Amino acid sequence: MTPQAPGSRNPGIESPQSTQGPGTQGPGTQAGTQGPGSRALIMARIRHALADVPRAETPDAVPVERTYHRVHGDRTPAETADLLAENLADYRAIVHRTDAPSLPALIARLLADRGATSVAVPPGLPDSWLSAVPDAVRRVPDTAELTPHDLDAVSSVVTACAVAIAETGTVVLDAAPDQGRRRITLVPDHHICVIRVPDQVVGSVPEGLERLDPARPLTWISGPSATSDIELDRVEGVHGPRTLEVILTGPPAGPETAGQSR
């Protein structure tokens, strides 16, 4: 088989006659381009792939066979919560466990340990969650007037979540009233996220997706914000909180903390 030269067209796909578009000078004239314009070539491939699809057909008209496992393994709700805690800790989140009556005291302690002087508060956060936090810690309501500069001066944020996925150690926020807008969980350096166990914990991504509305602004969080450069040097807090503390609240299920002690 003779290899094709870079930029040559694939068999059976006609190369468009014109590849010019806004801001271009014609095919092959811009730096880094070879042969036909990339956009035109991609669109030609899409048209070729969809040539036999009736125009009136919608995505829902053709059933998709989903033969993959919805969840891996057979776990009890307690075991699913244990797996979530283990994977969250593996992603360097700090995981705590408590029951509902002890939740306000735990949140107050975590804010005090952090030295927080202010906390961002979603409009629908249960009042009881911050009832043990001293009045000296300023509450910053999540309003449209808050700017990134304002939020950068906020010590911490406390939110609920939409769903938590055990197999991937992922917390999903959907901007519901008890979670607030996405910006309040991206700018402050310390995020405390409360997960109700077992109601908000699922085993797998397919199970999690079934609970989510794709039209809502979804934020998927697996541990604190982190990135690595080409040398694989990990830096945390680049595009989100440097510290993520997750509280699993519900029936007592083991030690107060999992994975990382505090």
Residue pairs with C-beta under 8 A, 6 or more apart in sequence:
4 10
6 34
6 35
7 34
7 35
7 36
8 35
9 15
9 35
9 36
9 41
10 45
12 48
13 44
13 45
13 48
14 44
15 35
15 36
15 41
15 44
16 36
16 37
16 40
16 41
16 43
16 44
18 40
19 26
19 27
19 36
19 37
19 39
19 40
19 41
20 26
20 27
20 37
21 37
21 39
21 40
24 30
24 37
27 33
27 35
27 36
27 37
28 34
28 35
35 41
66 206
68 206
69 204
70 204
70 206
70 207
71 167
71 203
71 204
71 206
71 207
72 167
72 203
72 204
73 203
75 83
75 166
75 203
77 197
77 198
77 201
78 198
78 253
80 166
80 198
80 201
80 202
80 203
81 166
81 197
81 198
81 201
81 248
81 250
81 253
82 253
82 254
82 258
83 166
83 167
83 203
84 164
84 165
84 166
84 169
84 195
84 201
84 248
85 95
85 97
85 248
85 258
85 259
86 169
86 258
86 259
87 166
87 167
87 168
87 169
88 95
88 169
88 171
88 223
88 246
88 258
88 259
89 95
89 258
89 259
89 260
90 169
90 259
91 169
91 222
91 223
91 224
92 223
92 224
92 226
92 236
92 244
92 260
93 169
93 223
93 224
93 244
93 245
93 246
93 259
94 243
94 244
94 245
94 246
94 257
94 259
94 260
94 262
95 245
95 246
95 247
95 248
95 257
95 258
95 259
95 260
96 106
96 110
96 245
96 246
96 247
96 248
96 256
96 257
96 262
97 247
97 248
97 249
97 252
97 253
97 254
97 255
97 256
97 257
97 258
98 106
98 247
98 248
98 249
98 256
99 249
99 250
99 251
99 252
100 249
100 250
103 128
103 129
103 194
103 247
103 249
104 128
104 129
104 130
104 131
104 132
104 133
105 132
106 247
107 129
107 130
107 132
107 133
107 158
107 192
107 194
107 247
108 130
108 132
108 133
108 134
110 192
110 245
110 247
111 119
111 133
111 137
111 155
111 156
111 158
111 192
113 262
114 155
114 156
114 190
114 243
115 155
116 137
116 155
116 156
116 190
117 136
117 137
117 138
117 155
118 137
118 138
118 139
118 140
118 153
118 154
118 155
118 156
119 130
119 133
119 137
119 138
119 139
119 140
119 154
119 155
119 156
119 157
119 158
120 140
120 142
120 146
120 151
120 154
120 156
120 157
120 158
120 180
120 184
120 188
121 130
121 139
121 140
121 141
121 142
121 157
121 158
121 180
122 142
122 158
122 159
122 160
122 177
122 178
122 179
122 180
122 184
123 141
123 142
123 177
123 180
124 176
124 177
124 178
124 179
124 180
125 158
125 159
125 160
125 177
125 178
125 180
126 178
129 158
129 194
130 139
130 158
140 146
140 150
140 151
140 154
142 180
142 181
142 184
146 183
146 184
148 183
148 187
151 183
151 184
151 187
151 188
152 187
152 188
154 184
154 187
154 188
155 188
155 189
155 190
156 188
156 189
156 190
156 191
156 192
157 180
157 184
157 185
157 188
157 190
157 191
157 192
157 241
158 192
158 193
158 194
159 173
159 178
159 179
159 180
159 184
159 185
159 191
159 192
159 193
159 194
160 176
160 178
160 179
160 193
160 194
160 195
160 196
161 171
161 172
161 173
161 179
161 193
161 194
161 195
161 200
162 172
162 173
162 174
162 176
162 179
162 200
162 211
162 212
162 218
163 172
163 200
163 201
163 202
163 208
163 211
163 212
164 170
164 171
164 172
164 195
164 200
164 201
164 202
164 208
165 171
165 172
165 202
165 203
165 204
165 205
165 207
165 208
166 201
166 202
166 203
166 204
167 203
167 204
167 205
168 205
168 222
169 222
169 223
170 205
170 208
170 220
170 221
170 222
171 193
171 195
171 220
171 221
171 222
171 246
172 208
172 212
172 218
172 219
172 220
172 221
173 179
173 182
173 185
173 193
173 218
173 219
173 221
174 212
174 213
174 216
174 217
174 218
174 219
175 181
175 182
175 216
175 217
175 219
176 216
179 185
182 217
182 219
185 191
185 219
185 221
185 240
185 241
186 219
186 225
186 239
186 240
186 241
188 241
189 237
189 241
189 242
189 243
190 241
190 242
190 243
190 245
191 224
191 240
191 241
191 243
191 244
191 245
192 245
192 246
192 247
193 221
193 244
193 245
193 246
193 247
194 246
194 247
194 249
195 201
195 246
195 247
195 248
195 249
196 249
196 250
197 248
197 249
197 250
197 251
197 253
198 250
199 250
201 248
202 208
202 211
212 218
221 240
221 244
223 244
224 236
224 237
224 240
224 241
224 242
224 243
224 244
225 236
225 237
225 238
225 239
225 240
225 241
225 242
226 234
226 235
226 236
226 237
226 238
227 234
227 235
227 238
227 239
228 234
228 235
229 235
236 242
248 258
